[in-house]
Amino acid sequence: MMLPAVNYLAVLVSGIVIFMLGGLWYSPVLFAKPWIALMGRTEEELRAEAAKKSMPLMYFTVFVCGLVTAAVLAIVINNFGATTAGAGACIGALCWLGFAATTSFGSSLFSFEPPKLWLINSTYNLVSFVLAGVILAIWR
């Protein structure tokens, strides 16, 4: 099986968009306070945990994850020949539903996470997949 050609610049931009969306999504502007509360922690506890970790490495790893998501989504979108924003958004949403939403929901059930925590995290993934899908479909 031959994989379709991929626009690597579009993948890079999509990865950056996913990363930046994460920064906004989990910021005080959007969902930081409920997200922290639903995890059963305080801001101080999270800061203390973060101080023990290599934050630059964590940010780099999350960025690479966004790039991998965008690259695989580009392959799927190109395989379907999607060239419109609507088609890219639909493929992104379907990939989220079929892969990210279902697997993360099953994991959250057995991790005994609050459903609202899953909703915040999973909706971030949905928006990421849709935005990346739009970018990758229209930027050939």
ABEGO torsion letter per residue (X at the ends): XBBBBBBAAAAAAAAAAAAAAAAAAABAABAAAAAAAAAGBBAAAAAAAAAABBAAAAAAAAAAAAAAAAAAAAAAAAAAGBABAAAAAAAAAAAAAAAAAAAAAAAAAAAGBBAAAAAAAAAAAAAAAAAAAAAAAABX
